[in-house]
């Protein structure tokens, strides 16, 4: 039976306190006849002695280097290769960094002078130079450009572009990062990793200190391949728990900064491109929460956390975290590399998809707010209110200054909550969602109403009892719409009600028992009734827009609703490509039944765009399909905002 880890550790630490001439006797007594225990303890002791020797040699080498080659600042004014040293601008375990002038090219450069011990292994140095040239050849906007790797009088150096800005580490020290900014930074880092991985180069040391943020918004990843120079292999025969001990005691035995190490790095195992994905996942987690996913006060505690624990959900630290973001971080931090994103391109596609959704939601919210505000400002009522406000301000200046004010919730404001699916067939939930979405869209066409976007209300899709007052308060509205849908064959039973959330008073309610063919009439009736109850006047154009059915074919609408529901629910699952292809198929069937189905063409263009821009089918044929759908949408309704949005997504 294998000895317990605690027994091994206790015996090992006790042995460290023994005099060398008493060690064998101590082990004879302590281990008795347990040969397995004695073998493991002796292996740890041997590794510990080796680690101490390595550290002593390293310290001696540094001391000799300082004495023999002078202090780093004394290089100022000297010339290394064809670089004149101007000033020292940084330092780290991988070397001193100087601002230098390239005498030949007439440009400034960052010159990193490597410590002597990093250049002592010629084979590793050769592989590093090979990797550095491979990365330099990519000429990628998010990778620091390396000009050359050279030697001058036994001093190894790396000359690279000089990057203005600050490191992500410095940025995080100043405070938290907004979710969208964090995603944008992660996208650029992932893009750099994807390019490097395609050249066969693994970074091995992704961390905030190696990510530069330029003032113009560009992100640059530093030090590709340099960590390889510091790598020292842990022998396969060393057990996992002993390898973890070596990480804590053996300087430089495992790559990277401990907090950003992948599990395989912490174990001293073989690493591949997926170790960079883990590290970027840690960086993303830290940007969003301001905390490390695997905390600890000392390296050993951090590594134990990496090996044994799971990070707390992002939602523990922030409210309303996009579910897809939670999924991305969770997948990047899977302990089994096989369960992570298998490539940086896959991670990049997921991040871009998420950012696209967030930007689209923000754009729709802002557009709705702008349209409502513009109509309100132009109305005679608004002008009257403005005059009255000026008069009141003149009459009661001191009251206005003393009275604490809170933002008033508009009376004509409403949120359409997800409808409940009461059908026997629970797969009809897409139909209930579609009903809610169409009513919400119709109400959004009324200029006098403030209507909360679908993105904001879908978080309340739950079977649990809703606290309408709290929901309305969170969404900043006075009223909410609730409803249920029961579909049976060609018959539908729909219940809808308008609630004043401030008093829980039922303002209006109606039940509809109709044939499925009447679905569009029901939707417009509900929307007009709600607008009427909220005393929102409809212009002739608004009334016409609400009463216009999206299609003349109910089956086409059913296909469209299915497709839209799948697409809106699509996340970073491995089935996403399959889901999107299913969406395209359903929408193609819809437009085949109704060639004038404008909304279906807009949704079809979006599906093709995601397949193309996310890398699932990055082909000219897929892009042409997206462009064709956009063209048809414009031909059908050139004045519609949805058509312009479809074109913007396609060009984006």
Secondary structure, DSSP 8 states (H G I E B T S, - for coil): ----HHHHHHHHHHHHTS-GGGHHHHHHHHHTT-HHHHHHHHHHHHHHHHHHHHHHHHHHHHHHHHHHH--GGGGTT-EETTEEEEEEEEEETTEEEEEEEETTTTEEEEEEE--GGGGS-HHHHHHHHHHHHHHHTT--TTB--EEEEEEETTEEEEEE----SEEHHHHHHT----HHHHHHHHHHHHHHHHHHHHTT---S--SGGGEEE-TTS-EEE--TTHHHHT-----TTS-HHHHHHHHHHSTTSS-S-GGG--HHHHTT----HHHHHHHHHHHHHHHHHSS-SS--SSHHHHHHHHHH-----GGGTSSS--HHHHHHHHHHT-SSGGGS-SSHHHHHHHHHHHHHHHHHHHHHHHHHHHHHHHHHHHSHHHHHHHHHHHHHHHH-HHHHHHS-------SSEEEE---EE--SSGGGHHHHHHHHHHHHHHHHT-TT-EE--HHHHGGG--SS---HHHHHHHHT-SEEEEEEEEEETTEEEEEEEEEETTTTEEEEEEEEEEEGGGHHHHHHHHHHHHHHHTT----HHHHHHHHS-S-S-HHHHHHHHHHHHHHHH--S-TTHHHHHHHHHHHHHHHHHH-TT-HHHHHHHHHHHHHHHHTTSS-SHHHHHHHHHHHHHHHHH-TT-HHHHHHHHHHH-
